[in-house]
Amino acid sequence: MAEERISYRIPTYYVNGNLVHFAAFARHIGFYPGPTGIAAFEDALSRYKRAKGSVQFPHDEPLPLGLVAKIVKFRVGENTREKPSARRSSKSAR
């Protein structure tokens, strides 16, 4: 279950680290799934203004909730997989 937090002064969902951030602006909703979240869905996000770790969904278009859900699920998968460095450190502790 994701925890709600404020990070970088905007709403954030947190699961083993920052998952996604989001914020409302005058002409768009900013959605921040990080660079991997943007790269993994580059084709689906191609019609939107985006940067390395963010995308802008304009207010005058329906919010693509299905796409947002897919990106969030992708990020949950990334954040819940065991990190290689964690495996190394647990082996060296034995």
Secondary structure, DSSP 8 states (H G I E B T S, - for coil): --EEEEETTEEEEESSSEEEEEEE-SSEEEEE-HHHHHHHTHHHHTTSEE-SS-EEEETTS---HHHHHHHHHHHHHHHHS--HHHHHHHHHT-
